[in-house]
Amino acid sequence: MSSSSLENLSPQVIRSVIKELKSIIDESLEGIKVIFNNEDVTDIQALIDGPQGTPYENGQFKVRCVLGKQYPSQPPSCYFITKLFHPNVSRTGEICVNTLKKDWKPDLGIKHILLTIKCLLIVPNPESALNEDAGKLLLDHYEDYCKRARMMTEIHAITVKETNASKTSTEKCQTTSTSSNNTSTITVSKKQGKTTKILKDKKRTLKRL
C-alpha cells in the first residue's frame, strides 16, 4: 500500500474500508462493480451500469471516490471519470448530491455512496444543478435533455451491447474458413467505419449545442 495515501488514516479505518470493499465485491451489487486497489484502498473506483429506462441505459460509467484524511467524519470526494450529461454532475465530473455534503453521516459507508450515485442517474435533481444547461433542459425540454444525455452516453460510455457484439463478431471470424474470414473482415471493417462516422457526427452535433 502507498504510505503517502494512507498515512493520515488510522489502521482501524483502513481495516474497516478493506472489509467493506470486500463485502461489496462478495455481495455483487446489481449494476455496480467495484475495482479493488490493493496498492491504495483510499482510491476507490467502480463501474456503474446505466439504469434501464434512462438516457444512460446500456452505458457503463466509471466513478472514483477518494477518501480524505478526515474520513469517515467527512465524506469522500466523488466524481465521474466517464463524461456524461447530467444536472448534478459538472463538466469536470464533480458530483453534487446531499449524501456527500450536508446529509453525510460517518456510518453511511461506501456501499451507500455508490447506491446513491446510481440512483442519481435514475432521478436527477435539477434544483441543485452543477451543470446548469442540463438542469434547465431537464425542467423545460425533457425530450431534448434525454436526447443529449443519450448522445453523450453513446459517445463516451462503454456500451455493454456494443462490447458483447464485438466479442461475438470476433469469435465468428475466428471459426470461419480463410475465404469466409476475408469476407467477414471486410464486413466488420465497413461496420466499424460506419460506427466511427456516426460517432464523429454526434460529436460535431454536441459541439454545436
Beta strands, then each sheet from edge to edge (+ up, - down):
strand 1: 32-35
strand 2: 43-49
strand 3: 60-66
strand 4: 77-80
sheet 1: 1+ 2- 3+ 4-
end
